[in-house]
């Protein structure tokens, strides 16, 4: 068929981001995925032929998809007419449109915002929770900037949940080596997966800053460039799916479980945070003479006061708390200090314009929208209320007593008690999130683990 005899694409397709147009290469778009991030941070939505999609069209999903635990169980809540399966409205954010490079046919994916039938933002949608927090910053004349770091493990395919997770085989045929942080040899061992990640990221217009080998066997870290928190949350959302697909294309798994292997370090999502004056673009963490500002110290003070309260959003599962194990690199405190990786709040080396606070407590198993929203909410409360931090740590604080909850139950108790945090995030969302987490905790408590079968079956 002569190329000019093919039907023209829809008008909206001509205004897609440059990365997609380059990947498209003149081909017809066959399918559009209308997706939203759920409470876990996974993608849900609908796929349709490209000819049926229009950016301004109204698409519906049942609100009940937000009433599920990570295992898929539905949670009974004190919500009027909860099981009417009423619809919520999807609105396409075309700035998020990008390719699905692992699809067989040319496919476009678009993140959608969620509204009620009356046109109001759905308060329980994670993307709207982050927008709510960013709106509070905007109301003060501030603009937050973040840069996430994504740690994850590549593993042998684990098809039996009763079997322990193992690292994949390296080029040598041996299991991937641990305790080799920043090793270029270790990065090269998984070069085919990393190359695929690069290819998929380029096709989607996702920017990677650096890739390094972390301390665990098969553990990789990808650092993203700094920018607008909503855009970066969208990128983390896309990257998690991208990394999983790139790994499976190479015959292995990628996992964002916080602590997948007993004797290996856990995986974090460190977030670098700074705040700009929205009018001037200047970093308000620094004074004109380059010294740290009161806003900088108050952001730290608010983080120290409230981060324990938002731990269910930063460490959302029972497994999340296994990452906070002595000798496994994860900080168990909310101390702060300059260039000190033993503190939960690290101040990286940077000039006045780059002064920032790195939150090192967050796990990679979190929903990126909720983690960024929660971390920024704590800093916001500190700046709004003038909260002073403790004195900076000047040495190692790994051996200090843990300031963090030891498990999900204690974490949820703190979340319930902090009304300031709940007001910032939205009470309706907080009640929903609590109910889901309590249901997951109850479900886990009914489970019998291999450790119990091994050590209790015949020994007690």
N, C-alpha and C positions, 0 to 999 in steps of 0.2 A: 504494500500500500504506500502510495506517495505520502510523505509526511504532512503535506498541506491538506490532504483529504481527511485527516483524522479530526474528530470533533475537538473544538477548542476547550481548554479547561475553564473552570469557573473564574469569574473576575477576582474573587478574593484570593485566589492562588497566586496572582501576580504580585501581591504585596507581602508575601511571606518572607521571613528572615533570610538574609543572604546565604547563611550556611545551608539552609534547606534547598534554596534555588540552585546552589552549586552541586549539592548531592543529587538533586533531581535530574540534572543533565538533560532536560527536555522531555523526560518521560512523563506519562500521565500518572497522577495520583490515583491510586486504586481504592484506598481505604483511609478513613479518619478515625482515630481513637479519641473519644471524649472522656478524659480521665479526671479524677479528683483524688487527693490524698486522704486516706481514711485515718482513724484514730491511731492505728499502728504506724502509719506512714507508708503503707503499700498503696498501689494504684488500683482504683476501682472505676467502673464507668461502662460506656457502651462503645461499640465499634459499628461503623456504618459505611456503606459505599460513599466515595467522595462526592458523587453527584447528589446525594441526599443531605450533605452537610452545608450549613450556612452559618457564618459567625454570629449573626444576630438571632438565629432560631432559638426557640425554647425547647430544651430537653429536660426530661424529668428522671429522678431516681428516688426510690423510697427512703425516707429519713431513717428507717429502721436499720440501715447498714451501719449506722453509728451506734447501735445498741449491742454490738457483738464483741466478745472477747477475742484474743489472739487465736484461740482454738476454734473460733466460729460459733461458740455457744451464745445464745441470746440471753440478755440480762433483763430481769423484771425490775422496773424502776417506778418511782412515784410520778408517772407522767400520764396526764389525762389522755385517754384513747390511744395509748401507746401502740396497740397492735392493729390500728386502722390501716397501717402501711401507707400513710399519707405521703404525697410526693413533695420533694423540694426541687427547686429550679436550678439548672446548670447554665452558667453564663461563660462563654468562651473568653479566655484571655489570650488573644492572638499573639501577644508579645512572647508567649511561652511556646509557640508552635515550633516543632522540630521533627526531624526524621525518626523513624524506627528502623535503624540500619540493619537489625538482625531479621527483619521480616522478609519473607520471600517476595512479596509484591511491594511496590512503592507505597509506604504508609506514613501518614502524618499523625503525630500525637499532640494534643493540645490540653493544657491544664485549664480546668474550669473553676470558677468561683461558685459558691452555693448561696442561694437566696431562698427566703420563704416565698409563699405564693403572693404575699403582699409586696414583694420587692425589697425587703430588708435583708441585710447580711445574716446568714444562718449562724447564730452565735456558737454552736458546738462544732463547726467545721474548723479543723486545725489552721488552715490558711487564713481564715477570718480572725482566729485568736491572735495570730501574729500581726495582722493588719490593725487590730484593736490596739495592741501595744505600740506599734509604730505611730498610730494616730495620736497617742498620748505624747510621744516625743515631739511630733509635729506641732502639737498645741503649745509646747514650751519653746518653739523655735529651734529645736534640735533635730539632727539627722544622724541616726546610728549607722555605723559601718562595721561589718563583720568579715572574718575570713575563717572558714571551717577547715579542720584537718580530719581526714577520714582514715581510720585504721580498720583493717579487716583481714580475715584469714582466707587463704586458698587451702582447700582440703581435698583429700580423696573423697569420691562420692560416698556418702553415708546413706545407705538405703534401709538400714535396720536401726531404729532409734535406740535399741538396747545395746548396740555396739559403740564403743568410744570413737570419737572423731580423731582422725589421723591426718598428718600433713601429706601433701601429694609427693610423688617421687620427683626428684630433681633430675637434671640432665645426666647425672652420673648413674642414675638408677637407684640411688640411696634416697632415704627419706629426707625432706628438707631440713636444713640445720637451723637450730634455734640459737639464741644468744649471739647473733651476728648482726646487730643493728648497724645500719648504714653500709653494709657489705654490698659492693657492686656485683660480686660473684653471685650472691643470693638473688639479687634483682634479675641477673641474667638467667638464673635457673628457671625463672617463670617468664622469660622474655616473650614467648608466644602469646601468653595471656595479656601481658602489659601492652604488647603491640596491638592486640585486638581492642583493648580498652582505648588506646590512643585513636585507633581508626574510628571506633564508634563515637568517641567524644568529638572528634573533628567533624563527623557527619552531622552531629547535633548542635555544633557551635558551642560546646562546653569547653571552657578553658581550664587546663591543668597547670598549676605552678611548678610543683616538683613531685617526683615519685621516689620513695626510699624504702629500703628493707627495714622493718621494725624488729623488735627484740625476739618475737616468737617465731617458731618454725612455720614458714609459709605465711608470715604476717607482713602485709604491705601497708604503707601509708601514702595517701595521695593528698596533697595540699592544694587548696583552691585559692584563687586570687581574691583580694578584698573587694567589697562592694556593698550594694544595697542588701539589707537582710532578707527581704522577700525574694529577690532574685537569687541570692545564694541558697536559700532554703529550697527554692525550685530546682537549683542545680544539684543539691545533695539528693533530693527526691529522684531526679533523673539518673544521677550517677549510681545510686544503689541498684536500680534496675539494669543499668548498662553493665556494671561490673559483674552482676550475676549472669547475664546473658553471655558476656565475653568469656567467663570461666566455663560455662556449660558448652560453649562452642569448642573449647579445648579439652573437653572431657573431664573437667573437675568441677568442684563446687566453690562458690565464694560465700562466706557467711559473715553476717553482721551481728551475730550473737556476741554478747559482751564478754563471755568467758567460755569459749567452746572446748578448751582442753585444760585438764586439771593442773598440769605442771608448766603451763605456758602463760605468759602475761595476757591480761585482758585487752580488749580493743576499746579505744576512746574516740570521742569526737571533740577534740579541743576546739574552742571558739575564741578567736582574737576579736576584741571589741573596742571600738573607740566611738566618740561622739563629736559631731561637727556642729558648728553654728550654721543653721540652715541658710541664713542670708549671706554670710561671708565665705563659707566653706572652710573656716579655720577650725582646727582641733581644739575643743574647749577643755581638753585635759591638760593643756599647756598655757601658761601665761605669756604675754608678749616677750618677756625676757628669757623664755624657754624653761622656766621652772614649772614644776607640777602645780596644777590649780586646785582650788577647793573642790570643784566638780569632779576631778580625778579621784581625790581622796573620798568624796562622798559616794561615788560609784562603787568603790571598793567596800566602803562601809555598808552600803545597802546589800552588796553581794554577800558579805559576811553575815549580815543579820537574817537574810531571807532565803539563801540558797538551800539551807536544810529543809525549809518548808516546801520547796518545789522539787525536792528529790524524786517524787514519783514521776515527774516529767523528764528528769535527767537520767534516771535509773528505773525504768518502768516495769521490770519483771523480777521474779525471784532470782533468776540467774544474774541479773545486773549487779547484785551486791557481792557476788563471788569475785568480781574484778578488784574489789577493795581488800586485797589479801597482802599481808606483810611480805615485803621483799619482791613484790611483783609490779613495781614502778608506779602504780596508781596512787595519787595522794589521797590521804584519808583525813585531811584537815582543810580548813578555810583560812589558813594563814596566807599572807601575801608577802612578796619580796621580789627584788630586782634580780632577773636572770637566775632564778632559783627553781629548779624543776621538782623540788620536794614539796613545794607549796601548792595548794589547790588553786591559788590565784597568783599567776606568775606575771611579772612585768618584763617583757622582752627588751633586749637592747635595741634602742631606737632613738632617733632625734626627736625634738619637741613636736614636729608635725606628725610623727608616727607613734606617739605615745599611746599605749593601749594596754588593756587588761586581758590576759589569756585565762579563760575558765578551763581548767584541766580536769574537772570532776565529771563531766558529761560522758556517758557511754555511747558507743556507736549504734546501740540497739534502739535508741530513742527516735521519736518522730522529729525530723529536723525543724519543722515549723514550731512545734511545741517547745523544743529545747531552746531554740533561739529566742522565742517569745518569753519563756520563763527566765532565762539568764538576763535578757535586757530588762525585764520587769523588775528584777531585784536591783539592778543598777539604777533604774529610773526612780524607784522608791528611795534609794539612798540619796540621789541628787535632789529630789523634790522635798525630802524631809531633813536634809543636812546631816546625815548619819556619818559620824566619824569612825574611821577604821581603828583597829588595834595597831600598835607599833609594828613596823615592818620586821619580818624575820630576817636575821642576818646570817644564819647558818642552816644546817640540815634539820629538817623537822619531820623526817620520816618516822622517827621513833616516838613522836608525840601521840598521846591518846587520841583515838579516832573521834573526830567531831561530827562525823556523819552517821546517819541511822544505820544500824547493822542489818536491816532487812526491810522488806516492803511494808510489813505491818507497821513498824515504827515510823517509817517514812510517811505513810498515809495519815497517821495521827498528827504529825506536824503540819501536813497539808491542810487538814481540817481546821486547825487552830489559827492559821494566819489569815485574818480577814483582809488585811491590806493587800496581800498577794491575790486573794480571790476577787477583790474588787477590780484589780487591774486586768486579770485574765478573763473575768466574767463569771458570775456565780452559776449560771446555767451550765456552762461548760464544765466548771469544777465539780458540780454535783454528778454530772454524767461520767466524767473521768474517774471519780472516786468509786462509783458503783461498779464500773467495769473492772477496775483494779482489785476491789474486794472480791468480786466473782472469780477472777483469775487466781487470786490467792487461795480461795476456798477450793477451787478445782485442783490446784497443785497439792494442797494438804491431803487430798484423798489418794494421791499417787504413792506407790511403793517403789523406792529407788533400788538400783542394783546394789548400792552400798548396804542397804538394809537387808537385802536377801543374802549378801555375802557374809556379813558379820553378825547378824542377829538370828538367822534361820536356825542354826544349830548350836549357837554359842550362848544363848540366854535361856 
